[in-house]
Amino acid sequence: MKLNYEVLSNLSIKYGDSFYLLDSKVFACNYKELQAAFTSIYPDTRIAYSYKTNYTPRLCKIINMLGGAAEIVSEMELWLAQHIGVAGNNIYYNGPYKKPQFVEALLMIGGHINLDADYEIDIIRQIAQKYTEKEFCVGVRCNVDIGQEEPSRFGFDVLSGALKAAVDCLNSINNVQVNGLHCHIPYRTLDSYVKRMEALNEILDGFPEYEWEYISLGGGYMGKVDEQIAVQLSYTPPAFADYASIVAGGMKKRFEKTSVKPMLIIEPGSALAANAVKYVTRVINIKEARGKQIASLTGSSYQINPSVKDIRRPIAVYHAVDGDKREKYNCLDMAGYTCIESDYLYKGYTGALSAGDFVVFDNVGSYSVVMKPPFILPDIPMLEISEDGSEEIIKYGQTSEDVFKYYN
């Protein structure tokens, strides 16, 4: 449904002046397009959606329905995956903090664990000794150098031999076998993926004749971005096909002549969720301070992933009356409702604006819903509007009582 002032005004009367708008069809379309881009080159490719990016159950259910898997990093996300009916063998458990009881629980239902550090090897050993009649398969995460300034804090170091030692140690346990290799580096440029594939090939060369059941190249894939975002980047935003050419193409080249071809696992988050969510806010007032025009909004940068404040997201402004009758600004900044000086959602707006107008931010589905705090105000709702104009509550907003009910 096309947004306009009347639609937003009616929603704000029911749900407040700030809320998220989900478009699950966009999310599903992103999944299908990304999957097709990879499988057209390397058919044995599977998407394991990064729950931490946006664990809205509606989205996780769509992944499961479309045949995708779940990439989780906590027992909370494990609970969600099981709660919505994800089969154990469709769950990939990553991350640096894994509690023994949840590692055991997932292994017992056929889930996949990618180990990150030596302490997790001890966990696996204890589980294996507890269930001597059962065979366990696990994966390992590699720590590679692709020229980044600071070394990654995740995985077993390849250069020092820690990765090889971890594989040998695990395989020495009678009923344990390493069957997966995980390599995730959080950069979105195509060049970083070229280097990632080069590093992968060097690792695989160090394990000649080893038969991997799966190779996970992690996430970091960029989704579809508006031109307003693209022009702010220092590189050209890659398309799904660009990533597939390098990653799936690299896997095809590596394994096209082998009898055993490992499954390629990719773990996108932002690529699927970012452009599937909008953020609706309203103008409270406009003031001038030392010659600077500042609009105060009912929203905050803390609700649209404050870790990327340097990126101006695409916005649309909806006026209560004809915009031609409103004051126009050449360089107005939009500030949030918090008491933090740096809380700006958008800087350098040019155009008409007035108190009561709605400002809608696009491309906010990545890490916003999951990282925002109930800071100063309670959490806001998430809605989805159907074609007939009716809305569905995807997530209820919090009340003050909700925020404080767990305090003594």
Phi, psi and chi 1 to 4 in degrees:
 res  aa     phi    psi   chi1   chi2   chi3   chi4
   1 MET       -  138.6  179.2 -178.0  179.3      -
   2 LYS   -76.9  133.3 -173.0  175.2 -178.7  179.3
   3 LEU   -79.9  147.7  -65.4 -179.5      -      -
   4 ASN  -152.5  176.6   56.8   44.3      -      -
   5 TYR   -61.9  -41.3  179.2   84.8      -      -
   6 GLU   -62.9  -43.8 -177.2 -179.8    2.9      -
   7 VAL   -61.0  -47.3  168.6      -      -      -
   8 LEU   -66.6  -37.7  -64.8  173.5      -      -
   9 SER   -63.9  -42.8 -178.8      -      -      -
  10 ASN   -64.3  -39.6  -70.8  -25.4      -      -
  11 LEU   -66.9  -38.3  -69.8  173.9      -      -
  12 SER   -67.9  -31.2   71.3      -      -      -
  13 ILE   -62.6  -36.8  -68.5  171.7      -      -
  14 LYS   -84.6  -37.9  -65.3 -179.2 -178.1  179.4
  15 TYR  -121.4   -1.3  -55.0  105.1      -      -
  16 GLY   102.5  169.8      -      -      -      -
  17 ASP   -83.6   -2.0  -72.1  -31.5      -      -
  18 SER  -135.8  134.0  -68.5      -      -      -
  19 PHE  -166.3  160.8   47.4   87.4      -      -
  20 TYR   -92.5  146.9  -63.2  110.1      -      -
  21 LEU  -118.8  117.8  -75.8  178.4      -      -
  22 LEU   -96.4  142.2  172.8   67.0      -      -
  23 ASP  -124.4   92.5 -168.6  -29.0      -      -
  24 SER   -68.9  -22.5   56.3      -      -      -
  25 LYS   -67.7  -37.6  -70.2 -177.3  178.7  179.5
  26 VAL   -62.8  -43.2  167.9      -      -      -
  27 PHE   -60.1  -48.4  179.5   83.6      -      -
  28 ALA   -62.7  -39.1      -      -      -      -
  29 CYS   -64.1  -41.1 -176.9      -      -      -
  30 ASN   -59.8  -43.6  -71.1  -21.3      -      -
  31 TYR   -59.1  -49.7  171.7   90.4      -      -
  32 LYS   -62.8  -41.0  -66.5  173.7 -176.6  176.9
  33 GLU   -68.6  -41.8  -71.2 -175.0   20.1      -
  34 LEU   -66.8  -43.6 -177.3   61.2      -      -
  35 GLN   -59.6  -44.7  178.0   77.7    2.5      -
  36 ALA   -65.4  -38.6      -      -      -      -
  37 ALA   -60.3  -39.4      -      -      -      -
  38 PHE   -80.7  -46.7  -85.2   74.2      -      -
  39 THR   -68.4  -22.4   55.0      -      -      -
  40 SER   -67.0  -20.1   65.4      -      -      -
  41 ILE  -107.0  -46.1  -60.6  173.4      -      -
  42 TYR  -128.3   95.3 -167.5   77.9      -      -
  43 PRO   -55.7  -33.6  -26.8   36.5      -      -
  44 ASP   -83.6   57.9  -67.5  -34.3      -      -
  45 THR  -115.0  139.3  -60.3      -      -      -
  46 ARG  -135.0  138.7 -170.6  162.8 -158.4 -152.3
  47 ILE   -91.6  125.9  -70.3  178.2      -      -
  48 ALA  -112.4  104.9      -      -      -      -
  49 TYR   -67.4  133.4  173.3   60.5      -      -
  50 SER   -75.7   99.6  168.2      -      -      -
  51 TYR   -59.0  -36.1  -86.2   30.5      -      -
  52 LYS   -62.8  -23.9   64.3 -178.4  175.0  -66.8
  53 THR   -68.7  -40.7  -54.6      -      -      -
  54 ASN  -167.1   97.2 -172.2  -32.9      -      -
  55 TYR   -90.5   27.2   50.5   56.7      -      -
  56 THR   -53.8  119.7  -61.4      -      -      -
  57 PRO   -53.7  -35.8  -29.8   37.7      -      -
  58 ARG   -55.6  -42.6  169.0   68.7   58.8   87.7
  59 LEU   -70.6  -41.7  -58.7 -177.7      -      -
  60 CYS   -64.7  -35.5  -61.7      -      -      -
  61 LYS   -66.0  -37.6  -71.3  176.8 -178.0  177.8
  62 ILE   -62.4  -44.0  -70.9  172.8      -      -
  63 ILE   -58.0  -47.8  -65.5  -65.7      -      -
  64 ASN   -62.9  -41.2 -166.1   41.8      -      -
  65 MET   -64.9  -35.4  179.5 -173.4   66.3      -
  66 LEU   -84.8    0.2  -67.2  175.8      -      -
  67 GLY    95.4    9.4      -      -      -      -
  68 GLY   -84.1  175.3      -      -      -      -
  69 ALA  -113.5  175.6      -      -      -      -
  70 ALA  -111.7  129.4      -      -      -      -
  71 GLU  -106.4  115.9 -171.6  -93.6  -36.2      -
  72 ILE  -121.4  160.0   64.5  169.5      -      -
  73 VAL  -135.9   16.5  -67.2      -      -      -
  74 SER  -161.2  164.0   71.6      -      -      -
  75 GLU   -68.8  -26.5   63.2  -90.9   23.0      -
  76 MET   -63.1  -43.5  179.9 -178.0   76.5      -
  77 GLU   -71.8  -31.7  -66.0  171.5    1.9      -
  78 LEU   -62.6  -42.7  173.8   58.2      -      -
  79 TRP   -58.9  -44.8  179.8   91.8      -      -
  80 LEU   -62.2  -46.8  173.5   58.8      -      -
  81 ALA   -58.3  -45.2      -      -      -      -
  82 GLN   -69.2  -37.2  -67.9 -176.0  -71.8      -
  83 HIS   -63.2  -33.4 -175.1   70.1      -      -
  84 ILE   -95.1    5.7   64.6  175.6      -      -
  85 GLY    93.2   20.6      -      -      -      -
  86 VAL   -74.2  128.2  179.7      -      -      -
  87 ALA   -66.5  149.4      -      -      -      -
  88 GLY   -55.6  -41.7      -      -      -      -
  89 ASN   -74.1    0.9   63.8   -9.1      -      -
  90 ASN  -106.5   17.1  -70.6  -22.0      -      -
  91 ILE  -118.0  129.6  -58.5  174.4      -      -
  92 TYR  -117.6  119.8  -67.5   80.9      -      -
  93 TYR  -104.6  110.0 -165.6  172.9      -      -
  94 ASN  -112.1 -167.1  -61.8  -40.0      -      -
  95 GLY    99.7  161.9      -      -      -      -
  96 PRO   -90.7   -6.5   34.0  -35.7      -      -
  97 TYR  -127.2  102.0  177.5   35.9      -      -
  98 LYS  -126.0  125.1  -57.1 -174.8 -174.1   78.7
  99 LYS   -85.2  137.9  -64.0  178.7 -178.6  178.2
 100 PRO   -51.9  -42.2  -27.7   35.8      -      -
 101 GLN   -65.7  -30.2   63.0  -93.0   39.6      -
 102 PHE   -84.0  -30.7  -66.4  103.4      -      -
 103 VAL   -61.3  -47.0  171.6      -      -      -
 104 GLU   -61.4  -45.1  178.7  179.0  -26.0      -
 105 ALA   -60.1  -42.6      -      -      -      -
 106 LEU   -71.8  -41.4 -175.5   55.1      -      -
 107 LEU   -60.9  -36.5  -75.0  175.8      -      -
 108 MET   -70.5  -17.1  -65.1  -56.3  -70.6      -
 109 ILE  -108.0   14.3   60.1  173.0      -      -
 110 GLY    86.4   17.6      -      -      -      -
 111 GLY   -76.5  168.3      -      -      -      -
 112 HIS  -107.0  133.4  -51.3  -81.9      -      -
 113 ILE  -120.2  124.7  -50.6  -76.6      -      -
 114 ASN  -102.2  110.7  -70.3  -41.1      -      -
 115 LEU   -75.1  145.9  -53.4 -174.6      -      -
 116 ASP  -114.2  -25.0 -173.8   77.8      -      -
 117 ALA  -155.1  169.9      -      -      -      -
 118 ASP   -60.8  -34.9  -72.6  -25.7      -      -
 119 TYR   -62.2  -27.1   85.2   92.6      -      -
 120 GLU   -74.4  -27.6  -64.7  172.4   27.2      -
 121 ILE   -62.9  -40.2  -64.0  177.9      -      -
 122 ASP   -62.7  -38.3  -66.0  -26.6      -      -
 123 ILE   -62.2  -45.5  -67.7  174.6      -      -
 124 ILE   -63.3  -40.8  -62.5  -60.2      -      -
 125 ARG   -61.4  -43.4 -179.8 -179.0  -70.4  107.5
 126 GLN   -66.1  -39.0  -68.0  171.7   15.5      -
 127 ILE   -66.7  -42.3  -65.8  171.6      -      -
 128 ALA   -62.7  -38.4      -      -      -      -
 129 GLN   -70.6  -27.5  -68.9  172.5  -10.6      -
 130 LYS   -75.0  -34.0 -177.8  177.2  178.6  179.8
 131 TYR  -122.2   70.8  -58.3   96.0      -      -
 132 THR   -65.5  -21.6   55.6      -      -      -
 133 GLU   -85.1   -5.9   76.3  -71.6   -7.4      -
 134 LYS  -108.5  142.5 -173.4  173.9  177.8   60.4
 135 GLU   -95.4  133.5  -63.1  -67.7  -35.3      -
 136 PHE  -118.3  138.2  -65.3   98.8      -      -
 137 CYS  -117.4  136.8  -69.0      -      -      -
 138 VAL  -137.0  161.5  -62.0      -      -      -
 139 GLY  -111.3  167.5      -      -      -      -
 140 VAL  -130.1  143.5  -71.2      -      -      -
 141 ARG   -96.5  133.3  178.7  168.9 -178.9  169.4
 142 CYS   -95.8  147.7   62.8      -      -      -
 143 ASN  -111.2  110.6 -178.0  -57.1      -      -
 144 VAL  -120.2  157.9  -62.7      -      -      -
 145 ASP  -106.0  113.8  177.9    7.8      -      -
 146 ILE  -115.2   22.7   63.2  167.3      -      -
 147 GLY    97.9    7.9      -      -      -      -
 148 GLN   -69.4  150.2   60.9  -93.2   48.8      -
 149 GLU   -62.6  -45.7  -68.9 -176.0    9.5      -
 150 GLU  -108.9  139.9  -67.6  -70.5  -27.2      -
 151 PRO   -66.8  146.7   25.1  -34.3      -      -
 152 SER   -65.3  149.3  172.4      -      -      -
 153 ARG   -94.3    5.1   65.6 -173.6 -177.6   92.1
 154 PHE  -111.6  145.5  -57.6  110.4      -      -
 155 GLY    86.1  176.7      -      -      -      -
 156 PHE   -91.3  127.6  -64.3   94.6      -      -
 157 ASP   -62.9  128.7 -175.0   30.0      -      -
 158 VAL   -77.5  -46.6  174.7      -      -      -
 159 LEU   -62.1  -36.9  -68.8  178.4      -      -
 160 SER   -79.4  -10.5   69.4      -      -      -
 161 GLY    91.1    3.9      -      -      -      -
 162 ALA   -64.5  -35.2      -      -      -      -
 163 LEU   -65.2  -48.4  178.3   67.9      -      -
 164 LYS   -60.6  -41.2 -178.2   68.9  163.3   56.1
 165 ALA   -64.4  -39.0      -      -      -      -
 166 ALA   -65.3  -42.8      -      -      -      -
 167 VAL   -62.9  -45.7  172.8      -      -      -
 168 ASP   -63.0  -41.4  -68.9  -17.2      -      -
 169 CYS   -63.3  -45.5 -179.0      -      -      -
 170 LEU   -65.8  -42.2  -73.0  159.9      -      -
 171 ASN   -69.1  -17.5  -75.2  -21.8      -      -
 172 SER   -78.0  -14.9   70.0      -      -      -
 173 ILE   -77.0  128.5  -56.3  172.1      -      -
 174 ASN   -49.9  -45.2  -71.6  -26.6      -      -
 175 ASN  -111.3   30.8   52.3  -24.5      -      -
 176 VAL  -126.7  139.1  174.5      -      -      -
 177 GLN  -138.0  130.9  176.6   68.7   32.8      -
 178 VAL   -79.6  120.5  174.6      -      -      -
 179 ASN  -123.6   -3.3   71.5  -27.6      -      -
 180 GLY  -135.1  149.3      -      -      -      -
 181 LEU  -125.8  126.9 -179.3   62.9      -      -
 182 HIS  -118.3  130.3  177.7   53.8      -      -
 183 CYS  -140.3  104.2 -178.6      -      -      -
 184 HIS  -122.7  127.5  172.0   75.7      -      -
 185 ILE  -132.1  124.0  -56.9  168.9      -      -
 186 PRO   -81.8   58.7   33.7  -37.5      -      -
 187 TYR  -126.1  147.4  -58.1  108.7      -      -
 188 ARG  -104.7  -10.2  -56.7 -166.4 -173.0  -78.7
 189 THR   -72.8  153.6   64.9      -      -      -
 190 LEU   -62.8  -36.4  -75.8  179.9      -      -
 191 ASP   -60.7  -37.0 -178.5   60.6      -      -
 192 SER   -65.8  -31.0   72.8      -      -      -
 193 TYR   -75.8  -34.3  -80.6   84.0      -      -
 194 VAL   -59.6  -46.6  170.4      -      -      -
 195 LYS   -67.3  -34.5  -67.3  178.1  179.5  177.5
 196 ARG   -63.0  -42.2 -168.9 -179.6  -51.8 -167.1
 197 MET   -69.5  -35.0  -64.9  -54.5  -65.5      -
 198 GLU   -63.0  -43.3  -68.6  172.5   -9.7      -
 199 ALA   -64.1  -39.9      -      -      -      -
 200 LEU   -61.2  -44.7  172.7   64.0      -      -
 201 ASN   -62.1  -37.5  -81.3  -46.8      -      -
 202 GLU   -65.5  -38.9  -69.9 -179.7    6.8      -
 203 ILE   -64.7  -46.6  -67.1  171.4      -      -
 204 LEU   -63.1  -34.2  -65.1  175.7      -      -
 205 ASP   -62.3  -27.8  -71.2  -18.1      -      -
 206 GLY   -79.6   -6.6      -      -      -      -
 207 PHE  -126.4   62.0  -69.0   88.4      -      -
 208 PRO   -61.0  137.7   23.2  -33.4      -      -
 209 GLU    71.0   -0.2  -51.4  -57.3  -37.7      -
 210 TYR   -73.9  135.0 -160.3   94.4      -      -
 211 GLU  -101.5  103.7  -66.5 -174.0   -3.8      -
 212 TRP   -86.3  134.8  -58.4   95.4      -      -
 213 GLU   -77.8  -37.2 -177.1  177.7  -44.1      -
 214 TYR  -147.0  151.7   68.3   87.1      -      -
 215 ILE  -126.6  120.3  -67.3  176.0      -      -
 216 SER  -103.4  122.1  170.4      -      -      -
 217 LEU   -98.2   17.1  -91.4  -63.1      -      -
 218 GLY    64.3 -154.6      -      -      -      -
 219 GLY  -119.7 -140.6      -      -      -      -
 220 GLY    95.0   -0.6      -      -      -      -
 221 TYR   -70.6  137.3  -55.4   96.8      -      -
 222 MET   -84.0  140.8  174.2  168.8  -77.8      -
 223 GLY   -88.7 -167.3      -      -      -      -
 224 LYS   -76.1  127.7  -59.9  170.8 -175.5  176.1
 225 VAL  -122.7  147.7  -63.1      -      -      -
 226 ASP   -69.8  156.2 -172.3  -81.7      -      -
 227 GLU   -57.7  -29.8 -178.8   62.4   22.7      -
 228 GLN   -63.5  -29.8  -66.5 -178.4   53.6      -
 229 ILE   -84.2  -43.1  -68.3 -179.2      -      -
 230 ALA   -56.0  -40.7      -      -      -      -
 231 VAL   -70.5  -14.8  -63.3      -      -      -
 232 GLN   -87.8  -11.3  -60.4  174.5   63.8      -
 233 LEU   -88.6  156.0  -57.0  175.1      -      -
 234 SER   -87.2    3.2   59.8      -      -      -
 235 TYR  -144.4  161.9   55.7   92.1      -      -
 236 THR   -77.6  124.1  -59.8      -      -      -
 237 PRO   -59.3  123.0  -22.3   33.4      -      -
 238 PRO   -69.8  148.3  -18.4   32.5      -      -
 239 ALA   -88.9  166.4      -      -      -      -
 240 PHE   -55.7  -41.0  -69.3  165.3      -      -
 241 ALA   -64.5  -32.5      -      -      -      -
 242 ASP   -64.7  -46.6  -62.0  -33.5      -      -
 243 TYR   -62.2  -44.0  -72.3  123.6      -      -
 244 ALA   -62.1  -38.8      -      -      -      -
 245 SER   -58.4  -39.8  176.7      -      -      -
 246 ILE   -81.6  -49.3  -67.3  171.3      -      -
 247 VAL   -78.3  -58.3  177.5      -      -      -
 248 ALA   -65.4  -38.1      -      -      -      -
 249 GLY   -62.8  -38.6      -      -      -      -
 250 GLY   -66.8  -39.3      -      -      -      -
 251 MET   -66.4  -41.3  -71.5  -71.7  -70.6      -
 252 LYS   -61.1  -44.7  178.5 -179.4  178.8 -179.6
 253 LYS   -64.3  -40.1 -179.0  178.1  180.0 -179.3
 254 ARG   -68.0  -38.8  176.8   80.3 -165.4 -164.8
 255 PHE  -115.5    8.8  -65.0  103.4      -      -
 256 GLU   -64.9  -23.0   62.1 -177.1  -11.9      -
 257 LYS  -106.3    6.2  -64.6 -178.5  179.1  179.7
 258 THR   -96.7  150.9   62.9      -      -      -
 259 SER   -75.7  -31.1   57.6      -      -      -
 260 VAL  -106.8  118.6  177.7      -      -      -
 261 LYS  -112.0  117.2  -66.7  176.4  173.0   56.1
 262 PRO   -69.1  152.9   26.2  -34.0      -      -
 263 MET   -73.1  137.3  177.5  172.8  -73.4      -
 264 LEU   -91.6  123.0  167.8   62.0      -      -
 265 ILE  -107.0  127.4  -54.5  -64.8      -      -
 266 ILE  -118.0  146.3   58.8  173.8      -      -
 267 GLU  -123.9   64.9  -59.5  169.9  -12.0      -
 268 PRO   -73.7  150.0   31.3  -37.3      -      -
 269 GLY  -129.6  -70.4      -      -      -      -
 270 SER   -58.5  -36.4  -61.2      -      -      -
 271 ALA   -58.7  -28.6      -      -      -      -
 272 LEU   -98.4  -38.4  -55.0 -173.5      -      -
 273 ALA   -97.8  -25.3      -      -      -      -
 274 ALA   -55.6  -52.6      -      -      -      -
 275 ASN   -89.1   11.2   69.3  -28.1      -      -
 276 ALA   -95.1   -0.3      -      -      -      -
 277 VAL  -134.1  136.5 -178.5      -      -      -
 278 LYS  -113.8  162.0  -60.6  179.8 -173.0  -66.9
 279 TYR  -127.2  118.9  177.7   50.2      -      -
 280 VAL   -99.0  128.7  178.0      -      -      -
 281 THR  -134.7  171.7   66.7      -      -      -
 282 ARG  -133.1  148.6 -158.2  165.8 -165.7  175.2
 283 VAL   -78.3  124.8  179.5      -      -      -
 284 ILE   -85.3  -51.8  -57.5  168.8      -      -
 285 ASN  -162.2  168.7   76.1  -69.5      -      -
 286 ILE  -128.0  129.9  -60.4  174.4      -      -
 287 LYS  -130.4  168.2   66.3  170.4   67.7  172.4
 288 GLU  -120.1  133.3 -178.2  174.8  -39.7      -
 289 ALA  -133.4  112.8      -      -      -      -
 290 ARG    51.2   44.7  -66.1  168.6   58.8 -175.7
 291 GLY    83.8   -2.5      -      -      -      -
 292 LYS  -100.4  131.2 -172.9   66.5  176.2  177.9
 293 GLN   -89.3  125.9  -55.3  -64.9  -30.0      -
 294 ILE  -130.7  125.5  -57.2  172.3      -      -
 295 ALA  -100.9  132.1      -      -      -      -
 296 SER   -94.6  129.8  -66.5      -      -      -
 297 LEU  -109.8  163.0  -55.3 -175.1      -      -
 298 THR   -79.7   -3.7   59.6      -      -      -
 299 GLY  -108.5 -177.4      -      -      -      -
 300 SER  -146.4  151.3  166.4      -      -      -
 301 SER   -62.8  -21.3   63.8      -      -      -
 302 TYR   -71.7   -8.6  -68.7   92.8      -      -
 303 GLN  -104.3    3.0  -67.3  176.0  -43.0      -
 304 ILE  -130.9   36.9   55.0  172.8      -      -
 305 ASN    68.5   84.5 -171.3   -1.0      -      -
 306 PRO   -67.9   -8.7   26.3  -35.5      -      -
 307 SER   -71.7  -11.8   64.6      -      -      -
 308 VAL  -122.0   49.8  -72.6      -      -      -
 309 LYS   -63.8  -22.6  -76.6 -176.9  177.7  179.3
 310 ASP   -77.8   -6.4   54.5  -34.1      -      -
 311 ILE  -102.5  124.5  -64.2  -66.6      -      -
 312 ARG   -87.2  115.2  -68.6 -164.3  -52.2  178.7
 313 ARG   -76.5  153.9  -70.2  174.7  172.1   79.6
 314 PRO   -61.3  138.7  -21.2   32.3      -      -
 315 ILE  -128.2  156.5   62.4  171.6      -      -
 316 ALA  -131.1  135.3      -      -      -      -
 317 VAL  -109.6  132.6  177.2      -      -      -
 318 TYR  -117.9  117.2  -62.7   88.3      -      -
 319 HIS   -90.3  145.0  -55.2  -68.4      -      -
 320 ALA   -68.6  -34.6      -      -      -      -
 321 VAL  -133.9 -177.9  -64.0      -      -      -
 322 ASP   -52.1  124.5 -169.7  -13.7      -      -
 323 GLY   -62.2  -24.7      -      -      -      -
 324 ASP   -66.0  -20.4  -68.8  -22.1      -      -
 325 LYS   -92.3    4.0  -61.4  178.2 -178.5  178.4
 326 ARG  -103.2  160.8  -63.5  174.9  171.0  -85.4
 327 GLU   -70.8  141.4 -175.3  170.3   -7.4      -
 328 LYS  -107.4  145.4  -67.3 -178.4  173.9   60.2
 329 TYR  -123.1  148.1  -60.0   91.3      -      -
 330 ASN   -96.9  -28.4  -69.3  -38.1      -      -
 331 CYS  -156.9   74.4 -170.8      -      -      -
 332 LEU  -101.3  140.4  174.6  142.2      -      -
 333 ASP  -103.5  141.2  -65.9  -16.7      -      -
 334 MET  -106.7  117.2  -60.7 -179.2 -177.6      -
 335 ALA  -106.7  156.2      -      -      -      -
 336 GLY   -86.8  175.8      -      -      -      -
 337 TYR   -81.7   -9.1   64.5   76.2      -      -
 338 THR   -75.7  173.1   75.1      -      -      -
 339 CYS   -96.3   18.9  -59.1      -      -      -
 340 ILE   -91.7  123.3  -54.5  -60.4      -      -
 341 GLU   -55.7  -36.1  -77.7  -78.5    8.1      -
 342 SER   -84.5    5.6   60.3      -      -      -
 343 ASP   -78.7   82.0 -174.1    8.4      -      -
 344 TYR  -118.8  132.4  -76.7   93.3      -      -
 345 LEU   -90.9  -26.5  -63.3   87.2      -      -
 346 TYR  -158.6  135.0 -166.3   95.5      -      -
 347 LYS  -122.2  140.9  -72.6 -167.5  172.1 -175.9
 348 GLY    83.7   33.7      -      -      -      -
 349 TYR   -72.1  136.6  169.4   74.0      -      -
 350 THR  -121.7  122.6  -61.6      -      -      -
 351 GLY   146.9 -175.3      -      -      -      -
 352 ALA   -79.2  145.8      -      -      -      -
 353 LEU  -162.6  148.1 -163.3   68.7      -      -
 354 SER  -156.2  159.5 -179.4      -      -      -
 355 ALA   -56.7  136.9      -      -      -      -
 356 GLY    98.3  -19.2      -      -      -      -
 357 ASP   -67.6  154.4  -72.0  -10.0      -      -
 358 PHE   -98.7  138.5  -73.1   98.3      -      -
 359 VAL  -118.7  120.9 -178.5      -      -      -
 360 VAL  -111.9  122.8  178.8      -      -      -
 361 PHE   -96.5  133.1  -66.8   79.3      -      -
 362 ASP   -99.7  166.3 -156.9   -5.2      -      -
 363 ASN    60.7   49.3 -147.3  -81.9      -      -
 364 VAL  -116.9   15.3  -57.2      -      -      -
 365 GLY   -78.2   -8.8      -      -      -      -
 366 SER   -96.5  113.6  176.3      -      -      -
 367 TYR    66.8   -0.1  -68.1  101.6      -      -
 368 SER   -74.6  -56.2   54.4      -      -      -
 369 VAL   -61.2  -31.8  176.9      -      -      -
 370 VAL   -93.1  -19.5  -64.7      -      -      -
 371 MET  -103.5  -15.6  -70.8 -175.6   72.8      -
 372 LYS   -70.0  144.5   80.1 -124.4  156.6  -56.1
 373 PRO   -98.1  161.4   33.7  -31.6      -      -
 374 PRO   -81.7   67.2   28.3  -31.9      -      -
 375 PHE   -94.4  114.8  175.8   50.9      -      -
 376 ILE    74.0  -44.1  -63.4 -178.9      -      -
 377 LEU  -127.4  154.5  -73.1  175.1      -      -
 378 PRO   -64.4  167.8  -20.3   32.9      -      -
 379 ASP   -65.3  155.8 -166.7   11.4      -      -
 380 ILE  -103.7  161.2   60.0  174.9      -      -
 381 PRO   -80.1  165.9   28.2  -34.2      -      -
 382 MET  -122.9  132.8  177.1 -173.7  -69.0      -
 383 LEU  -123.8  159.1  -45.3  171.0      -      -
 384 GLU  -131.8  132.2 -177.8  156.3   21.6      -
 385 ILE  -101.7  129.2  -54.8  175.5      -      -
 386 SER   -84.7  173.3   63.9      -      -      -
 387 GLU   -62.7  -30.3  -68.6  -63.2  -31.2      -
 388 ASP   -83.9    2.4   63.9    6.8      -      -
 389 GLY    94.5   -6.8      -      -      -      -
 390 SER   -78.6  151.2   61.6      -      -      -
 391 GLU  -112.3  151.9   72.9  -88.0    4.2      -
 392 GLU  -122.6  135.8  179.9 -178.2    0.0      -
 393 ILE   -81.5  113.7  -59.6  175.1      -      -
 394 ILE   -86.4  -36.3  -56.1  -60.1      -      -
 395 LYS  -145.5  129.0  178.2  176.9   71.5   72.1
 396 TYR   -74.7  147.1  -72.5   92.3      -      -
 397 GLY   -74.8  159.3      -      -      -      -
 398 GLN   -86.3  155.2  -71.6  179.9  -37.3      -
 399 THR  -103.3  169.7   64.7      -      -      -
 400 SER   -60.2  -35.8  -61.5      -      -      -
 401 GLU   -64.2  -39.2 -178.4 -178.9   -2.9      -
 402 ASP   -59.0  -42.0  -67.2  -29.4      -      -
 403 VAL   -63.7  -40.1  174.1      -      -      -
 404 PHE  -103.0    1.4  -64.4  108.3      -      -
 405 LYS   -70.3  -16.9   68.0 -179.4  178.9 -179.5
 406 TYR   -95.8    4.2  -66.9  110.6      -      -
 407 TYR   -94.0  145.1  -71.7   86.0      -      -
 408 ASN   -88.2      -  -72.7  -36.2      -      -
